[in-house]
Amino acid sequence: MRDRAELIAAREALGLNRRQLGAKMGRSRSFVYRVETGVIDPAMASIAVWLKALGPDASILLFEPHPRVRLWSELVARDIHKVLDQENNVAA
């Protein structure tokens, strides 16, 4: 197992225990534990829900080491202008 110390610290900085974060995400306390301790590598959909629960300062890099985080980060960086354009069109 490989603890994701930064992920744990981000949760604790919000004053949340694992059960509270899990409830905020619609996931179980044991799911939070398994991800934080590196027992499982979450899917991108779960990472997105997690980041939303942690707030706007959260980064996908909190999930390192994860076999696909680097690839996802590169894809997001490459296509971020499309996402921003879509958000601007919705807001207009």
Secondary structure, DSSP 4 states (H G I P E B T S, - for coil): ----HHHHHHHHHTT--HHHHHHHHT--HHHHHHHHTTSS---HHHHHHHHHHH-TT--GGGG-S-TTHHHHHHHHHHHHHHHHHHHHHHH-
